[in-house]
Amino acid sequence: MKTSHSVASRKRRKKVMKAARGYWGDRSRRYRRALETLRRAGNYAYRDRRTKKRIFKSLWITRINAALNERGTVYKDFIHQLKKKEVMLSRDILAKIASEYPEVFDKIVEAVK
């Protein structure tokens, strides 16, 4: 006796087609094209979640460096001194302080020098 997998197959295909809504052309209408596109989209999403972190860290460093240049110091030396003095502030917090609270950032720079 041959068993049928129609319920599971239909459910799986519906899930793929629902996820592919809004894609251009056959990518939203044909199962095989939709599956290929979703697979590729998943790969890009996975890769770019990591790339996003890298880009943001670079942005924070640029902002901190710009603020430090105004105060006559260099990023490399500042970070070294922070670690030496065991000041536990992340780069995103430092960047936020530098842009939104310059007087607080001045105090941090003076404390580290």
N, C-alpha and C positions, 0 to 999 in steps of 0.2 A: 504494500500500500504506500502510495506516494503522499508525503505530507505537504501541506501548503503553508507558505510563509507570508501570505498576502497581507495580513494585518500588520506584521512587523515591517514589511517592505514599504507599505503605504505610509506608515507612521514615519519611517526614516526619510522617505522622499519628501513628505510634507514638511518635515523639519528643515531639510535643506532648502526647499523652495521658499519657505517662509523667511529664512535667513537671507536669501538672495533677492528679496523684494527690493526694487529700486535700482537694481543693476541694469546696465544698458543692454538693449537688444536681447539676443538669445541667452545671455548670462542670467536673465531673470525668468526665462521661459522654458529652457531645456535643462533637464536634470543633470546631464553629464557636464554641460558647460557651467552650470551653477556650482556643481561640486568642485570642479577645477578652480573656479574663481574663489570660492570660499576657502579652499586649501591654501591658495596663494595669499589671500587676505590674512589668514591666520598666521602664516609665516612672517608676513610684513608686520603684523601687530606684535608678534613675539619679539622680533628683532628691534622694532622701534620703541618698545617699552624700555629697552636697555639704552638705546641711543638717546632717548629723551632725558634720561638721568645724566648722561655724559654732557649733553648740550646745556642743561641747567647748571651743572657744576662749573662749566666753562663761563657761563654768564655771570654767576656769582663771583668767580675769581676776577673777572673783568671789572665788575662794579667795585669790589673791594680795592683792587689795584688803583682804579681811578680816584677813589676817595683818599687812598694813602699817598698818591702822587701830589695831591693838593696839600698834604701835611708834611711833605718832604721826606717820605720814607718809601721803601720798596716792599712789595708783597712777600717776596721770599724771606726777607729778614723779619718781617712782621709775624709771619706764620711760625718761623723758627722760634722767635721769642715767646709767642703764645704757648707753644708746646713746652718750652723750657720752664716757663712760669706756671705750667699746668692749668692754664685757663681753658676750660672745656666749652668752647663756643663753636658751633658748626658754621660752615661757610655760608649757608643760606641765611642763618640768623645774623651773621656779621654783615652780609650784604644788605639785609633789611634795615639793620641799625644804621649803617653808613648812609643809606638813602633817606630814611625817614626821621632819624634822630641824630643829626650830625654832632650835637653837643655831647651826647653819650658816647659816640664813636671817638670823639676827641679824648675823652677820659680813658677809654680803653687803650688807645694808642699811647697816651702818656703813662699809663700803668705798666705797659709792656716795655717801654723804653728803658 
